[in-house]
Amino acid sequence: MLEYIDMVAVDPDYDWVEVEAKDELNEQSCLVHLVIQDAHDMAYTFVQRYQAKQSISFNFSDSLVSALREFFQEARLAQVMFIGQKPLDDLAVMLRTQTLCFAAPERSTLRKSKLARVRLYVDEAFQLMQKHLFDQALKRITWIHLLDPKNAMAFELRIACLRSAKQISDCVSAFEGWIKAYPDQIEPYLGLGEVWLYLDQDAKAKEVFTYLLKLDPKNSMALLGLAQAKARLGEEYMMELSKSFLVDSAYTKEVVEHIFDFRAKHPGRLSAKTLVEVAEHYGIPLKRLMGRAQRGVLPFHRQDGKGLLHFSETELERYYQSLRQLGLEIRSQPLPVVKDKQLDLFESDT
């Protein structure tokens, strides 16, 4: 018995459709290409072609064939209306998001409204993602957007699904679609900027975060994103770090200490140093410095066989000054001793 049959593709001129089906006896689903004609003929043509493609055949009951006829009727109706130059309206979308689920009839979409289909596919997308069936989940999410192009949940689900499937580059178009639908929302800009950083497209990340700060000037995540893009491009980034610190000091310190990459893509002249030398020069505890090196926030660029790390002096100095301004490092030095003079707390410095 069939488990399900899904509509996969519909010809723009309604000459053919492509469906995917799966049965209980065969492990793999298969695709069947059908010319749109009388629904009765389409049902029997599907049965013949499906049986020919699968290794284990079975009998299609009369009730199953009847359900298939009903499944294909909308394709025939859409073709007739298209030839007659009549507007298809919702029929075009309903046809492309059609499924019959014989294993769980409540999940079939015949005679279900657009809203009911959206709710069904959101639920199915969640379940498929939990099972790590990301391709199937993405198909459901695509159907949601066919039914409801501005569905905010579908945008979030698509991003989560693509990230889980490690399809990071595909997130770009997903975020751009989200931005097009909701140009005033903050989240898709943040996400797009982060993706550009992940893909080493720092100039594009800088452009996105700069625009976002016009919408929300006090957004700490955008300020840190812009600072990160500038750091990688070798530009001055301390102004953005300082602004972020004023907005959210705890979050900024956490990012700088554990996440922020202080290395430029094209550093200046590099010199070899040990961590001990860097720690002694800047008065930073060695254990703390080692932790930063392991987390990737210390701006060294490579290591040689002698255990020496290679630093850009300019970057190293900028890094230390950033830590000092954010209060993450304070060099402790003895106060100078002033002899034969009584300190006056009210004495002016001038």
Helices and strands as residue ranges (DSSP letters): E 2-10, E 16-23, E 30-35, H 39-53, H 62-83, H 90-96, E 99-101, G 105-107, H 114-130, H 134-147, H 152-164, G 168-170, H 171-181, H 187-198, H 202-215, H 220-233, H 238-247, H 249-258, E 270-273, H 275-282, H 286-295, E 300-303, E 309-312, H 313-325
